[in-house]
Amino acid sequence: MRYFRFVFLSALLLLPLSVNAQDARLNFSKLNGLETKARDVVEVNVEGKLLNLAKRVLLKVDDQDAKKVGQAIAGLQGIYVRAYNFENENEYNMTDVDEIRSQLNGPGWERLANVRSKKNNQKVDVFTMFTGDQISGVAVIVSEAKSVAVVNVIGPIDIDLLVELSGKMNIPRIDIEKDNGSTPKP
């Protein structure tokens, strides 16, 4: 009986961790209707064996920067991309995209960036999910009058390594000040 209680309590304590990791995956089903209306559709699902192969290759190549990328993404569980381009403006229903955005209001997600431009009727939202102090998910939604793109990355990402690699290997330059414990120079 004591063993059963221990297993049951352990399962209850670990449940929030497994649920939290699963919550980082967005449900794209609301976007399925866009496929029939779009001129161009991009769907990318990198997970499982393919993702593991990419991580192994990056860690084994003879390029130190590539090895660092491999280290930075070593814990990733999946990368999902959906992009839709339309012939004319307003050919898609914004409520479908807002349904995806509403998922990011759920527990664990934190807004990192919110950009609105009236020039192109553009909306950009960047969200992160944390498990403890580590990023366990990233979501980016970009919508414009004639296009929609959603990127969902699941799993821990080593931001410090990505910052170190920024500006190299087609990784955009990221300017984040590191706290090294020293006082800034005037």
C-alpha positions as CSV (number, residue, x, y, z in Angstrom):
1,M,0.0,0.0,0.0
2,R,2.9,2.4,0.8
3,Y,4.4,1.7,-2.6
4,F,1.1,2.4,-4.4
5,R,0.8,5.7,-2.5
6,F,4.4,6.7,-3.4
7,V,3.8,5.9,-7.1
8,F,0.5,7.8,-7.1
9,L,1.9,10.9,-5.4
10,S,4.9,10.8,-7.7
11,A,2.7,10.7,-10.7
12,L,0.6,13.6,-9.4
13,L,3.8,15.7,-8.9
14,L,5.2,14.9,-12.4
15,L,1.9,15.4,-14.2
16,P,2.2,19.2,-14.3
17,L,5.6,18.9,-15.9
18,S,4.4,16.6,-18.7
19,V,1.3,18.6,-19.3
20,N,3.3,21.8,-19.5
21,A,5.6,20.4,-22.1
22,Q,2.6,19.3,-24.2
23,D,0.9,22.7,-23.9
24,A,3.7,24.2,-26.0
25,R,2.3,22.5,-29.1
26,L,-0.3,24.7,-30.9
27,N,-3.4,23.2,-32.4
28,F,-3.4,24.2,-36.1
29,S,-6.8,22.7,-37.0
30,K,-8.4,26.2,-37.2
31,L,-6.1,27.0,-40.1
32,N,-7.1,24.0,-42.2
33,G,-9.7,26.0,-44.0
34,L,-7.1,28.5,-45.2
35,E,-5.5,25.8,-47.4
36,T,-8.3,25.8,-49.9
37,K,-8.4,29.6,-50.3
38,A,-4.6,30.2,-50.4
39,R,-2.5,30.6,-53.5
40,D,0.6,29.1,-51.8
41,V,0.7,26.8,-48.7
42,V,3.8,25.8,-46.7
43,E,3.5,23.1,-44.1
44,V,6.6,22.0,-42.2
45,N,6.7,19.3,-39.5
46,V,10.1,18.5,-38.2
47,E,9.9,16.0,-35.3
48,G,11.0,12.6,-34.2
49,K,13.6,10.8,-36.3
50,L,14.1,13.6,-38.7
51,L,14.8,16.1,-35.9
52,N,17.1,13.7,-34.2
53,L,19.0,13.1,-37.4
54,A,19.5,16.9,-37.8
55,K,20.7,17.3,-34.2
56,R,23.2,14.4,-34.6
57,V,24.5,15.8,-37.9
58,L,25.0,19.3,-36.4
59,L,26.9,17.9,-33.4
60,K,29.2,15.8,-35.6
61,V,30.2,18.2,-38.4
62,D,33.7,19.8,-38.3
63,D,32.3,23.3,-37.8
64,Q,32.3,24.8,-34.3
65,D,29.3,27.1,-35.0
66,A,27.3,24.2,-36.4
67,K,28.1,22.2,-33.3
68,K,26.9,25.1,-31.1
69,V,23.6,25.2,-33.1
70,G,23.3,21.4,-32.4
71,Q,23.9,22.0,-28.7
72,A,21.4,24.9,-28.6
73,I,18.6,22.7,-30.1
74,A,19.6,19.4,-28.5
75,G,16.4,19.3,-26.5
76,L,14.0,20.3,-29.2
77,Q,11.0,18.0,-29.7
78,G,9.4,19.6,-32.8
79,I,9.4,22.5,-35.2
80,Y,6.1,23.3,-37.0
81,V,5.5,25.9,-39.6
82,R,2.3,26.9,-41.4
83,A,2.3,29.7,-44.1
84,Y,-0.5,30.8,-46.4
85,N,-0.2,33.4,-49.2
86,F,-3.4,34.7,-50.8
87,E,-4.0,36.3,-54.2
88,N,-6.1,39.2,-52.8
89,E,-6.4,41.0,-49.5
90,N,-8.8,39.8,-46.9
91,E,-9.3,36.3,-48.5
92,Y,-9.0,34.6,-45.1
93,N,-11.0,35.0,-41.9
94,M,-9.0,36.8,-39.2
95,T,-11.0,34.9,-36.5
96,D,-9.1,31.7,-37.6
97,V,-5.8,33.3,-36.8
98,D,-7.2,34.9,-33.6
99,E,-8.1,31.4,-32.5
100,I,-4.4,30.5,-32.7
101,R,-3.5,33.7,-30.8
102,S,-6.0,32.8,-28.1
103,Q,-4.2,29.5,-27.4
104,L,-1.2,31.7,-26.4
105,N,-3.2,33.3,-23.7
106,G,-3.2,29.9,-21.9
107,P,-1.2,29.0,-18.8
108,G,2.6,29.1,-19.3
109,W,2.8,31.4,-22.3
110,E,4.3,34.8,-22.0
111,R,4.2,37.5,-24.6
112,L,7.7,38.5,-25.8
113,A,6.8,40.9,-28.6
114,N,3.7,42.5,-30.1
115,V,4.0,44.5,-33.3
116,R,1.2,46.2,-35.2
117,S,1.6,48.1,-38.5
118,K,-1.2,49.8,-40.2
119,K,0.9,50.2,-43.4
120,N,0.6,46.5,-44.3
121,N,-2.2,45.6,-41.9
122,Q,0.5,43.5,-40.2
123,K,0.3,41.8,-36.8
124,V,3.3,40.0,-35.3
125,D,3.1,38.2,-32.0
126,V,6.0,36.3,-30.3
127,F,5.3,34.2,-27.3
128,T,7.5,32.0,-25.1
129,M,6.7,29.2,-22.7
130,F,8.9,28.5,-19.7
131,T,9.3,25.4,-17.6
132,G,11.2,26.8,-14.6
133,D,13.9,29.1,-16.0
134,Q,14.2,27.3,-19.3
135,I,12.3,28.0,-22.5
136,S,10.1,25.0,-23.4
137,G,8.3,26.5,-26.3
138,V,8.2,29.5,-28.8
139,A,5.4,30.6,-31.0
140,V,5.4,33.3,-33.7
141,I,2.3,34.5,-35.6
142,V,2.6,36.9,-38.5
143,S,-0.5,38.0,-40.3
144,E,-0.8,40.5,-43.1
145,A,-3.6,41.4,-45.5
146,K,-2.5,38.7,-48.0
147,S,-0.6,36.2,-45.8
148,V,-0.5,34.3,-42.6
149,A,2.5,32.5,-41.0
150,V,2.7,30.5,-37.8
151,V,5.9,29.0,-36.3
152,N,5.8,26.7,-33.2
153,V,9.0,25.4,-31.7
154,I,8.6,22.9,-28.9
155,G,11.3,22.0,-26.4
156,P,14.2,23.7,-24.5
157,I,16.3,26.2,-26.4
158,D,19.7,27.4,-25.2
159,I,19.2,31.1,-25.8
160,D,22.8,32.0,-24.6
161,L,24.2,29.8,-27.4
162,L,21.9,31.3,-30.0
163,V,22.9,34.8,-28.9
164,E,26.6,33.7,-29.3
165,L,25.9,32.5,-32.8
166,S,23.8,35.5,-33.8
167,G,25.0,37.1,-37.0
168,K,26.6,33.7,-38.2
169,M,25.1,30.8,-40.2
170,N,22.1,32.9,-41.4
171,I,21.0,33.4,-37.7
172,P,19.8,37.0,-37.4
173,R,21.9,39.2,-35.1
174,I,20.5,39.2,-31.6
175,D,21.6,42.0,-29.3
176,I,21.0,40.9,-25.7
177,E,23.2,42.1,-22.9
178,K,24.6,39.4,-20.8
179,D,24.8,39.9,-17.0
180,N,28.3,38.9,-16.2
181,G,28.3,40.3,-12.7
182,S,30.5,43.3,-13.6
183,T,29.5,46.9,-13.4
184,P,29.0,48.7,-16.7
185,K,31.8,51.0,-17.8
186,P,30.8,54.7,-18.2
